[in-house]
């Protein structure tokens, strides 16, 4: 049996594994990247890439139907689902190509395709191959969770693993789950022409409550139905599928999409042979992303915590840095940021208002603008949403919530500001191009900075000396 030795062996070639492998190769390390399925993982094949491609197609269909609001002749839009599938698959392939085994080999990365399992804490088996490494990184991601709903196992249903291969557009689609994935696909399929019903006790339960209110209002306007309850039974019928909620209300549809969370991919890794502590909830790690076995690290969705590709990639980079270079770096992202790609988009950076109030009580400042106040949003007829900036008692930015057409793009600036512990007023010092959505961040920051100056001792003294005391 062939036996190879490496500086770092990475198990899992999704977003995390790819970033780790490329970084390690750039450091000059001998790198093995093992993948049981397809390079790119969920993000490329069944997650971020196909979902965002489908969302863009659905938005185009929506814009055609609603063009009259811009003074254009809107009208019916015929959706050719096989052609839509082809577009989505083409975009997936386009993003996959630079990460193919051949492309990675040119970067000095040894790729091994096949199921991987630990033979010991020092030896890894990939199919018929055995490898030894000084350090290991486990980043096998997660897979769709199947809730224990009576009848679901006897009913044909979709998950995000196969919904993008649906052969034809279902006339009616029931989505179980009100989290980010369920919400994104609910709007997309509704805009493509399905009648969508969401079955969930709450929509976007982990987001600012105002966010859920805005998205619910937009969804209702576009025709998405919401059955407010937890799915407790699923039944296949001759005419389709029936889903019953815990308040005994029912929804009928042609197809069911289960979007009820994810569970870590640890099956088949034989972690026990390596002595790695784990459970159904994932692999626990310390602040440096080490497992209980010091030379074995883990990162990304397999940890069972945040399920975001950007967090997985960031953790994998830090884990690789800790495994191969002197010193150590924290694997805990600060600030946490995420985006739900509905229309409008929802971006959360750092602390939400509720979390900030729990942590700091009344010693925070919350500044909120309706997105309709933003000139560019008004020009785009994008007036559903808001921007909320949260600062501590010293004026340091600690959180932000944005609901807007370009919320995701706006969030990066605030992520940097929070990570660098900048004051809200610091955001005002950068001149933003006009008219952009980000102009509002500068304007809001200026408002906060001015208010803080007015209430400060220096501000009160100067205003009084200059005779400004009674001016508004």
Residue pairs with C-beta under 8 A, 6 or more apart in sequence:
1 128
1 129
1 130
2 129
2 130
3 130
3 131
3 132
4 32
4 110
4 129
4 130
4 131
4 132
5 30
5 131
5 132
5 133
6 29
6 30
6 31
6 32
6 110
6 131
6 132
6 133
6 134
7 24
7 29
7 30
7 31
7 133
7 134
7 135
7 324
8 20
8 24
8 29
8 30
8 31
8 32
8 133
8 134
8 135
8 136
8 137
8 320
8 323
8 324
9 31
9 32
9 34
9 124
9 131
9 133
9 135
9 136
9 137
10 17
10 20
10 21
10 24
10 31
10 32
10 33
10 34
10 136
10 137
10 139
11 17
11 34
11 116
11 124
11 136
11 137
11 138
11 139
11 140
11 269
12 34
12 35
12 41
12 138
12 139
12 140
12 141
12 265
12 300
12 302
13 21
13 33
13 34
13 35
13 39
13 40
13 41
13 99
13 111
14 40
14 41
14 42
14 43
14 44
14 139
14 140
14 141
14 300
14 309
14 312
15 40
15 41
15 43
15 300
15 309
15 310
15 312
15 313
15 316
16 139
16 141
16 299
16 300
16 301
16 312
16 313
16 315
16 316
17 33
17 35
17 41
17 137
17 139
17 316
18 33
18 39
18 40
18 99
18 104
18 313
19 313
19 316
19 317
20 137
20 139
20 299
20 316
20 317
20 319
20 320
21 31
21 33
21 104
21 109
22 104
22 107
22 109
23 316
23 317
23 320
23 321
24 31
24 320
24 324
25 31
25 107
25 108
25 109
27 320
27 324
27 325
29 324
30 110
31 108
31 109
31 110
32 110
32 112
32 124
32 131
32 133
33 104
33 109
33 110
33 111
33 112
34 111
34 112
34 113
34 114
34 116
34 124
34 126
34 131
35 41
35 111
35 112
35 113
35 116
36 113
36 114
36 115
36 116
36 268
38 44
38 45
38 96
39 96
39 99
39 100
39 101
39 104
39 111
40 95
40 96
40 99
41 47
41 141
42 48
42 141
42 142
42 143
42 160
43 49
43 309
44 92
44 95
44 96
44 99
45 92
45 96
46 160
46 161
46 162
46 164
47 160
47 309
48 309
49 91
49 92
49 95
50 88
50 89
50 91
50 92
50 164
51 160
51 164
51 181
51 184
51 185
51 188
51 341
52 341
53 87
53 88
53 91
53 92
54 84
54 88
54 164
54 185
54 188
55 184
55 187
55 188
55 341
55 343
57 84
57 87
57 88
57 188
57 192
58 187
58 188
58 189
58 190
58 191
58 192
59 191
59 343
61 77
61 79
61 191
61 192
61 193
62 191
62 222
62 343
64 74
64 75
64 77
65 74
65 75
65 76
65 77
66 74
67 73
67 74
67 75
68 74
69 381
70 381
79 169
79 192
79 193
81 166
81 167
81 168
81 169
81 192
82 167
82 168
84 192
85 164
85 165
85 166
88 164
97 103
101 111
101 113
104 111
105 111
112 126
112 127
112 129
112 131
113 126
113 127
114 126
114 127
114 128
114 129
115 126
115 127
115 268
116 124
116 125
116 126
116 269
117 124
117 125
117 268
117 269
117 270
117 273
118 124
118 125
118 269
118 270
118 271
118 273
118 274
118 276
119 125
119 130
119 270
119 273
120 273
120 274
121 273
121 274
121 275
121 276
121 293
121 295
121 296
122 132
122 133
123 130
123 131
123 132
124 130
124 131
124 132
124 133
124 136
125 131
134 295
135 295
135 296
135 297
135 323
135 324
136 274
136 295
136 296
136 297
137 296
137 297
137 298
137 299
137 316
137 319
137 320
137 323
138 269
138 271
138 276
138 283
138 291
138 296
138 297
138 298
138 299
138 302
139 298
139 299
139 300
139 302
139 312
139 316
139 319
140 264
140 265
140 266
140 269
140 302
141 264
141 265
141 300
141 301
141 302
141 312
142 262
142 263
142 264
142 265
142 301
142 302
142 304
142 307
143 161
143 262
143 263
143 265
144 159
144 160
144 161
144 258
144 260
144 261
144 262
144 263
145 260
145 261
145 262
145 263
146 152
146 153
146 159
146 258
146 260
147 176
147 231
147 258
147 260
147 261
149 176
149 231
149 232
149 233
149 234
150 232
150 233
150 234
151 233
151 234
151 235
151 236
152 234
152 258
154 236
155 234
155 235
155 236
155 241
155 256
156 236
156 256
157 234
157 241
157 255
157 256
157 257
157 258
158 166
158 255
158 256
158 257
158 258
159 257
159 258
159 259
160 181
160 185
160 259
163 185
163 257
166 255
169 189
169 192
169 193
169 194
170 189
170 194
170 253
170 254
170 255
171 194
171 195
171 254
172 194
172 195
172 196
172 197
172 240
172 252
172 253
172 254
172 255
173 189
173 194
173 195
173 196
173 197
173 253
173 254
173 255
173 256
173 257
174 196
174 197
174 198
174 199
174 241
174 243
174 251
174 252
174 253
174 255
174 256
174 257
175 182
175 185
175 186
175 196
175 197
175 198
175 199
175 256
175 257
175 259
176 182
176 199
176 200
176 231
176 243
176 256
176 257
176 258
176 259
176 260
177 198
177 199
177 200
177 258
177 259
177 260
177 261
178 198
178 200
178 201
178 202
178 203
178 204
178 205
178 226
179 204
179 205
179 206
179 259
179 260
179 261
180 204
180 338
180 340
181 259
182 198
182 200
182 257
182 259
182 260
183 198
183 203
183 204
183 215
183 340
183 342
184 340
184 341
184 342
185 257
185 259
186 196
186 198
186 219
186 224
187 196
187 219
187 222
187 224
187 342
187 343
189 196
190 196
190 219
190 222
190 223
190 224
191 222
195 223
195 225
195 253
196 223
196 224
196 225
197 224
197 225
197 226
197 227
197 251
197 253
198 219
198 224
198 225
198 226
198 227
199 227
199 229
199 230
199 231
199 243
199 245
199 251
200 226
200 227
200 228
200 229
200 230
201 228
201 229
201 230
201 246
202 212
203 212
203 215
203 216
203 219
203 226
204 211
204 212
204 215
204 340
204 346
205 212
207 340
207 346
207 348
207 352
207 401
208 348
208 352
208 353
208 354
208 388
208 401
209 354
210 386
210 388
210 401
210 403
211 346
211 401
211 403
214 344
214 384
214 385
214 386
214 403
215 342
215 344
215 346
215 403
216 226
217 384
218 342
218 343
218 344
218 384
219 226
220 226
225 251
227 243
227 245
227 249
227 251
228 245
228 247
229 245
229 246
229 247
229 249
230 245
230 246
231 243
231 244
231 245
231 246
232 244
232 245
232 246
233 242
233 243
233 244
234 241
234 242
234 243
234 244
234 256
235 241
235 242
235 243
235 244
237 252
239 252
240 252
240 253
240 254
240 255
241 252
241 253
241 254
241 255
241 256
242 250
242 251
242 252
243 250
243 251
243 252
243 253
243 256
244 250
245 251
262 301
262 307
263 280
263 304
264 280
264 281
264 282
264 283
264 301
264 302
264 303
264 304
265 301
265 302
266 278
266 282
266 283
266 302
271 278
271 283
274 293
274 296
275 292
275 293
276 283
276 291
276 292
276 293
276 296
277 283
277 284
277 291
277 292
278 284
281 304
282 302
282 303
282 304
282 305
283 291
283 298
283 302
283 303
283 304
284 291
284 292
284 303
285 291
285 297
285 298
285 299
285 303
285 331
287 330
287 331
287 332
288 297
288 318
288 319
288 322
288 328
288 329
288 330
288 331
289 297
289 298
289 299
289 315
289 318
289 319
289 322
289 331
290 296
290 297
290 322
291 297
291 298
295 323
297 319
297 320
297 322
297 323
298 319
299 312
299 315
299 316
299 318
299 319
299 331
300 311
300 312
300 313
300 315
300 316
301 307
301 312
303 315
306 333
306 336
306 338
308 338
310 337
311 333
311 336
314 333
315 331
315 333
318 329
318 330
318 331
319 331
321 329
322 328
322 329
322 331
334 418
334 419
335 349
335 350
335 351
335 399
335 415
335 418
335 419
336 348
336 349
336 350
337 347
337 348
337 349
337 350
337 411
337 415
338 347
338 348
339 345
339 346
339 347
339 348
339 407
339 408
339 411
340 346
341 408
343 405
344 371
344 382
344 384
344 385
344 403
344 404
344 405
344 407
345 402
345 403
345 404
345 405
345 406
345 407
345 408
346 401
346 402
346 403
346 407
347 400
347 401
347 402
347 403
347 407
347 408
347 410
347 411
348 399
348 400
348 401
348 402
348 411
349 399
349 400
349 401
349 402
349 411
349 414
349 415
349 418
350 390
350 397
350 398
350 399
350 400
350 414
350 415
350 418
351 359
351 390
351 398
351 399
352 390
352 399
352 401
353 364
353 366
353 388
353 390
353 399
353 401
355 399
356 364
356 366
356 390
356 392
356 398
356 399
357 364
360 392
360 393
363 392
363 393
364 390
364 391
364 392
364 393
364 398
365 390
365 391
365 392
365 393
365 395
365 424
365 448
366 388
366 389
366 390
367 388
367 389
367 391
367 424
367 444
367 447
367 448
368 386
368 387
368 388
368 389
369 386
369 387
369 440
369 444
370 383
370 385
370 386
371 377
371 382
371 383
371 384
371 385
371 386
371 387
371 403
371 404
371 440
372 378
372 383
373 440
374 387
374 404
374 437
374 439
374 440
375 434
375 435
375 439
376 435
376 436
376 437
376 439
377 383
377 385
377 404
377 405
377 437
377 440
379 435
380 405
382 404
382 405
384 403
385 402
385 403
385 404
385 405
385 407
386 401
386 402
386 403
386 404
387 400
387 401
387 402
387 403
387 404
387 410
387 440
387 441
387 444
388 400
388 401
388 402
389 397
389 399
389 400
389 414
389 424
389 441
389 444
389 445
389 448
390 397
390 398
390 399
390 400
390 401
391 397
391 398
391 423
391 424
391 448
392 398
394 423
395 423
395 424
395 425
395 448
395 449
395 452
396 421
396 422
396 423
396 424
397 414
397 417
397 418
397 422
397 423
397 424
397 427
398 418
399 418
400 411
400 414
400 418
402 410
402 411
402 414
404 410
404 437
405 437
406 437
409 437
409 438
410 437
410 438
410 441
413 427
413 438
413 441
414 427
414 441
417 426
417 427
423 449
424 444
424 445
424 448
424 449
425 445
425 446
425 448
425 449
425 452
426 445
427 441
427 442
427 445
428 442
428 445
428 446
428 448
428 449
430 442
431 442
432 438
432 439
432 441
432 442
433 439
453 459
454 460
454 463
460 469
462 468
463 469
463 471
